[in-house]
Amino acid sequence: MKKKVVKAMRAVATDKKGMELVQVAILVAIAVVIGLIFRTQIQSFVDDVFSDLSSGKFS
């Protein structure tokens, strides 16, 4: 019984199929956290860009 558990744990530890999904999930989580931290700066930047575009000031 113990050998089966150890063998199953090794199989899970060496399985690489889900690693890409985990990496993408971590990157998305980091992007969301950075977005939340710099939310006001990002919002200010986007507002400035759109106000310049709508007023015709491109420089």
VEXFIMI-121612 format. One record per atom (N, C-alpha, C, O): residue number from 1; x, y, z; residue in three letters; atom name. Coordinates in steps of 0.05 Angstrom, whole numbers, plus 5000, padded with zeros to 4 digits. Layout:
<nodes>
NODE    k     X     Y     Z    r   a
NODE  NUM     X     Y     Z  Ala  CA
...
</nodes>
This chain:
<nodes>
NODE    k     X     Y     Z    r   a
NODE    1  5017  4976  5000  Met   N
NODE    1  5000  5000  5000  Met  CA
NODE    1  5017  5025  5000  Met   C
NODE    1  5012  5044  4985  Met   O
NODE    2  5038  5025  5017  Lys   N
NODE    2  5056  5048  5018  Lys  CA
NODE    2  5070  5053  4992  Lys   C
NODE    2  5075  5076  4984  Lys   O
NODE    3  5078  5031  4979  Lys   N
NODE    3  5092  5033  4953  Lys  CA
NODE    3  5074  5046  4932  Lys   C
NODE    3  5084  5061  4915  Lys   O
NODE    4  5049  5040  4933  Lys   N
NODE    4  5030  5051  4913  Lys  CA
NODE    4  5027  5081  4917  Lys   C
NODE    4  5026  5096  4898  Lys   O
NODE    5  5026  5089  4942  Val   N
NODE    5  5023  5118  4949  Val  CA
NODE    5  5048  5133  4940  Val   C
NODE    5  5046  5154  4928  Val   O
NODE    6  5071  5122  4946  Val   N
NODE    6  5096  5135  4938  Val  CA
NODE    6  5098  5136  4907  Val   C
NODE    6  5106  5157  4896  Val   O
NODE    7  5090  5115  4894  Lys   N
NODE    7  5091  5114  4865  Lys  CA
NODE    7  5072  5135  4853  Lys   C
NODE    7  5079  5149  4834  Lys   O
NODE    8  5048  5138  4864  Ala   N
NODE    8  5029  5157  4855  Ala  CA
NODE    8  5039  5186  4860  Ala   C
NODE    8  5035  5203  4843  Ala   O
NODE    9  5052  5191  4882  Met   N
NODE    9  5062  5217  4889  Met  CA
NODE    9  5085  5224  4869  Met   C
NODE    9  5087  5247  4860  Met   O
NODE   10  5101  5205  4862  Arg   N
NODE   10  5123  5210  4843  Arg  CA
NODE   10  5111  5216  4815  Arg   C
NODE   10  5121  5234  4801  Arg   O
NODE   11  5091  5202  4808  Ala   N
NODE   11  5078  5207  4782  Ala  CA
NODE   11  5066  5235  4781  Ala   C
NODE   11  5069  5249  4760  Ala   O
NODE   12  5054  5244  4802  Val   N
NODE   12  5043  5271  4803  Val  CA
NODE   12  5065  5292  4803  Val   C
NODE   12  5063  5313  4789  Val   O
NODE   13  5086  5287  4817  Ala   N
NODE   13  5108  5306  4819  Ala  CA
NODE   13  5123  5309  4793  Ala   C
NODE   13  5133  5331  4787  Ala   O
NODE   14  5124  5289  4777  Thr   N
NODE   14  5139  5290  4751  Thr  CA
NODE   14  5121  5296  4728  Thr   C
NODE   14  5131  5298  4705  Thr   O
NODE   15  5095  5299  4732  Asp   N
NODE   15  5077  5305  4710  Asp  CA
NODE   15  5080  5334  4701  Asp   C
NODE   15  5078  5352  4718  Asp   O
NODE   16  5085  5339  4676  Lys   N
NODE   16  5089  5366  4666  Lys  CA
NODE   16  5065  5377  4650  Lys   C
NODE   16  5067  5399  4640  Lys   O
NODE   17  5044  5362  4648  Lys   N
NODE   17  5022  5370  4631  Lys  CA
NODE   17  5008  5396  4641  Lys   C
NODE   17  5001  5413  4625  Lys   O
NODE   18  5005  5399  4667  Gly   N
NODE   18  4991  5422  4677  Gly  CA
NODE   18  5008  5446  4684  Gly   C
NODE   18  4998  5466  4693  Gly   O
NODE   19  5034  5443  4678  Met   N
NODE   19  5052  5465  4686  Met  CA
NODE   19  5047  5491  4670  Met   C
NODE   19  5049  5512  4681  Met   O
NODE   20  5041  5489  4644  Glu   N
NODE   20  5035  5512  4628  Glu  CA
NODE   20  5011  5527  4639  Glu   C
NODE   20  5011  5552  4640  Glu   O
NODE   21  4991  5513  4646  Leu   N
NODE   21  4967  5525  4657  Leu  CA
NODE   21  4973  5540  4683  Leu   C
NODE   21  4963  5562  4688  Leu   O
NODE   22  4989  5527  4700  Val   N
NODE   22  4997  5540  4725  Val  CA
NODE   22  5013  5565  4720  Val   C
NODE   22  5009  5585  4733  Val   O
NODE   23  5031  5564  4701  Gln   N
NODE   23  5048  5587  4694  Gln  CA
NODE   23  5030  5610  4684  Gln   C
NODE   23  5034  5633  4692  Gln   O
NODE   24  5011  5604  4667  Val   N
NODE   24  4994  5625  4656  Val  CA
NODE   24  4977  5637  4679  Val   C
NODE   24  4973  5661  4680  Val   O
NODE   25  4967  5620  4696  Ala   N
NODE   25  4951  5629  4719  Ala  CA
NODE   25  4967  5648  4737  Ala   C
NODE   25  4956  5668  4747  Ala   O
NODE   26  4992  5641  4742  Ile   N
NODE   26  5009  5658  4759  Ile  CA
NODE   26  5014  5685  4745  Ile   C
NODE   26  5013  5705  4758  Ile   O
NODE   27  5019  5684  4719  Leu   N
NODE   27  5024  5709  4705  Leu  CA
NODE   27  4999  5727  4705  Leu   C
NODE   27  5001  5752  4707  Leu   O
NODE   28  4976  5715  4701  Val   N
NODE   28  4951  5731  4702  Val  CA
NODE   28  4947  5742  4729  Val   C
NODE   28  4938  5766  4732  Val   O
NODE   29  4952  5727  4750  Ala   N
NODE   29  4949  5737  4777  Ala  CA
NODE   29  4968  5760  4783  Ala   C
NODE   29  4960  5780  4796  Ala   O
NODE   30  4992  5758  4773  Ile   N
NODE   30  5011  5780  4777  Ile  CA
NODE   30  5002  5805  4762  Ile   C
NODE   30  5004  5827  4773  Ile   O
NODE   31  4992  5802  4738  Ala   N
NODE   31  4982  5825  4722  Ala  CA
NODE   31  4958  5838  4736  Ala   C
NODE   31  4956  5863  4737  Ala   O
NODE   32  4941  5822  4748  Val   N
NODE   32  4918  5833  4762  Val  CA
NODE   32  4927  5849  4787  Val   C
NODE   32  4917  5870  4793  Val   O
NODE   33  4945  5837  4802  Val   N
NODE   33  4955  5851  4826  Val  CA
NODE   33  4969  5877  4819  Val   C
NODE   33  4965  5897  4832  Val   O
NODE   34  4986  5877  4798  Ile   N
NODE   34  4999  5902  4789  Ile  CA
NODE   34  4978  5922  4780  Ile   C
NODE   34  4981  5946  4786  Ile   O
NODE   35  4958  5913  4766  Gly   N
NODE   35  4936  5931  4758  Gly  CA
NODE   35  4922  5943  4781  Gly   C
NODE   35  4914  5967  4781  Gly   O
NODE   36  4917  5927  4802  Leu   N
NODE   36  4904  5938  4826  Leu  CA
NODE   36  4921  5958  4841  Leu   C
NODE   36  4912  5978  4851  Leu   O
NODE   37  4947  5952  4842  Ile   N
NODE   37  4965  5970  4856  Ile  CA
NODE   37  4967  5997  4842  Ile   C
NODE   37  4967  6018  4855  Ile   O
NODE   38  4970  5996  4816  Phe   N
NODE   38  4974  6021  4801  Phe  CA
NODE   38  4948  6030  4787  Phe   C
NODE   38  4949  6043  4766  Phe   O
NODE   39  4925  6023  4798  Arg   N
NODE   39  4900  6029  4786  Arg  CA
NODE   39  4896  6059  4780  Arg   C
NODE   39  4888  6066  4758  Arg   O
NODE   40  4902  6076  4799  Thr   N
NODE   40  4897  6104  4795  Thr  CA
NODE   40  4916  6116  4774  Thr   C
NODE   40  4908  6133  4759  Thr   O
NODE   41  4941  6107  4774  Gln   N
NODE   41  4960  6117  4754  Gln  CA
NODE   41  4952  6108  4726  Gln   C
NODE   41  4953  6123  4707  Gln   O
NODE   42  4943  6083  4724  Ile   N
NODE   42  4934  6073  4698  Ile  CA
NODE   42  4910  6088  4688  Ile   C
NODE   42  4908  6095  4665  Ile   O
NODE   43  4891  6092  4706  Gln   N
NODE   43  4866  6106  4699  Gln  CA
NODE   43  4872  6135  4691  Gln   C
NODE   43  4860  6145  4671  Gln   O
NODE   44  4890  6148  4705  Ser   N
NODE   44  4897  6175  4698  Ser  CA
NODE   44  4911  6176  4670  Ser   C
NODE   44  4905  6194  4654  Ser   O
NODE   45  4928  6157  4665  Phe   N
NODE   45  4942  6156  4639  Phe  CA
NODE   45  4922  6152  4616  Phe   C
NODE   45  4923  6166  4596  Phe   O
NODE   46  4904  6133  4620  Val   N
NODE   46  4884  6127  4599  Val  CA
NODE   46  4866  6151  4595  Val   C
NODE   46  4860  6158  4572  Val   O
NODE   47  4857  6164  4616  Asp   N
NODE   47  4841  6188  4613  Asp  CA
NODE   47  4855  6210  4598  Asp   C
NODE   47  4843  6223  4581  Asp   O
NODE   48  4881  6214  4604  Asp   N
NODE   48  4896  6235  4590  Asp  CA
NODE   48  4899  6228  4561  Asp   C
NODE   48  4896  6246  4544  Asp   O
NODE   49  4904  6203  4554  Val   N
NODE   49  4908  6195  4526  Val  CA
NODE   49  4882  6200  4511  Val   C
NODE   49  4882  6211  4489  Val   O
NODE   50  4859  6191  4522  Phe   N
NODE   50  4834  6194  4508  Phe  CA
NODE   50  4825  6224  4507  Phe   C
NODE   50  4813  6231  4487  Phe   O
NODE   51  4831  6240  4527  Ser   N
NODE   51  4824  6268  4525  Ser  CA
NODE   51  4841  6282  4504  Ser   C
NODE   51  4831  6299  4489  Ser   O
NODE   52  4867  6274  4501  Asp   N
NODE   52  4884  6285  4480  Asp  CA
NODE   52  4874  6277  4453  Asp   C
NODE   52  4874  6293  4434  Asp   O
NODE   53  4866  6252  4450  Leu   N
NODE   53  4856  6242  4424  Leu  CA
NODE   53  4830  6256  4416  Leu   C
NODE   53  4826  6263  4393  Leu   O
NODE   54  4813  6260  4435  Ser   N
NODE   54  4787  6272  4428  Ser  CA
NODE   54  4790  6302  4423  Ser   C
NODE   54  4774  6313  4408  Ser   O
NODE   55  4810  6315  4435  Ser   N
NODE   55  4814  6344  4430  Ser  CA
NODE   55  4831  6349  4405  Ser   C
NODE   55  4833  6372  4397  Ser   O
NODE   56  4844  6329  4394  Gly   N
NODE   56  4860  6332  4370  Gly  CA
NODE   56  4889  6338  4376  Gly   C
NODE   56  4904  6345  4357  Gly   O
NODE   57  4897  6337  4401  Lys   N
NODE   57  4926  6342  4408  Lys  CA
NODE   57  4941  6316  4408  Lys   C
NODE   57  4938  6300  4426  Lys   O
NODE   58  4956  6311  4387  Phe   N
NODE   58  4970  6286  4384  Phe  CA
NODE   58  5000  6288  4392  Phe   C
NODE   58  5014  6268  4391  Phe   O
NODE   59  5009  6311  4399  Ser   N
NODE   59  5038  6314  4406  Ser  CA
NODE   59  5041  6319  4435  Ser   C
NODE   59  5064  6322  4445  Ser   O
</nodes>
